[in-house]
């Protein structure tokens, strides 16, 4: 099979970090090539070099045997290369059509914008993906999943011969992901070559032909999907065998006095009231389909949204939580689903993100911050949660997804929270970082911290949670514990088919 793309000795460094070290890789016509590795292994950096967003320090890029030098993303597009970004690159106030054809607008014979043609082309792409997108709304008013489909449509509109898909399914339901895989199979049959980045091994085995692994910026090896095994891939990624993904559950939880009690929760007028309890030292899972009310329930709890009704008892006292700031004062923190827009200030340093909500301990002479104490505390927390960073002054936006997630967790450790809410805590995070976050959660519960975890990944819910509340139609329809925490039973309750 003919090579579409060849990378020879690609290297790239950032201040304090060797991101890529002499990487050699190839992509064939009509091939879906998985690129795997832990967060920070260099996958996204390599893909951005292919697409002209970054320039390599040295090495060669050959497209169909011809050496290319991409000074910009525009150069790569002109050469037939497109990318579906892991981090959405949409203009919030523009609609889907305007985003798809931004800087590539279709024009009529008079040189004027041909809005009808662009809209028609966008509709055809979304039809092939089997999704319905409101083309009149600004994309900021669309769901995260719909925004991801706009990003996908933007790349498909290029009619590229080389396509990079960087975590395209991270916010999609299994059904939506399957639609995308159908389109990828069609493109493969047309000779399009694709790099596919995903942390979900089941997706790799379903859609890919070949797998290459990076570790710490270096190329480890390639093998066909048929030759590989999940255990071998994980060992290639992390450099060691990963014996246990999930730590042991807490068998000593005493469920007598809840740290948090929520009653008469109605998310809107049409909702039925629901309630739940959270006990010290346990991980309570919130399971259910997308839109079932899991995230909405915790947003109502912390005062981010106003529900129709809610009664909260926290540490045996009735409380009213009017805002997330009030929740924080009480000792309730949240690691949000969208860490980049809701959990971090990407242009701030690791240190400033960690101490952001709590400067009281670092003050001296009443009004001034003790910078030495601030840095020391940040360094201690970075070490505690094992953030991989050159130092605490590194811009947090330059870290991998897993390390960014750890920075958010470190911030709440700095606030000594008694209740922590983890909303999709391992989305877009590799298997090694997942295990570290699970162990960190268990270490917190061992100290009496109570955790609510929302997750769309059933193996995660089953593997880490002590109890599970299943949501459907904005209310809890089942509470499961111990041997009841089973994937089939959870799905039966989530879909309304339980007897």
Secondary structure, DSSP 8 states (H G I E B T S, - for coil): --EEEEEEEEEEEETTEEEEEEEEEEEETT-EEEEE--TTSSHHHHHHHHTTSS--SEEEEEETTEEE--SSHHHHHHTTEEEE-SS----TTSBHHHHHTTTS--B-TTS-B-HHHHHHHHHHHHHHHT----TTSBGGGS-HHHHHHHHHHHHHTTT-SEEEEESTTTT--HHHHHHHHHHHHHHHHTT-EEEEE-S-HHHHHHH-SEEEEEETTEEEEEEEGGG--HHHHHHHHHSS----SS----TT---SS-SEEEEEEESSTTS--EEEEE-TT-EEEEEE-TTSSHHHHHHHHTTSS--SEEEEEETTEEE---SHHHHHHHTEEEE-SSIIIII--TTSBHHHHHSTT--GGGEETTTEE-HHHHHHHHHHHHHHHT---S-TTSBGGGS-HHHHHHHHHHHHHHTT-SEEEEESTTTT--HHHHHHHHHHHHHHHHTT-EEEEE-S-HHHHHHH-SEEEEEETTEEEEEEEGGG--HHHHHHHHTT---
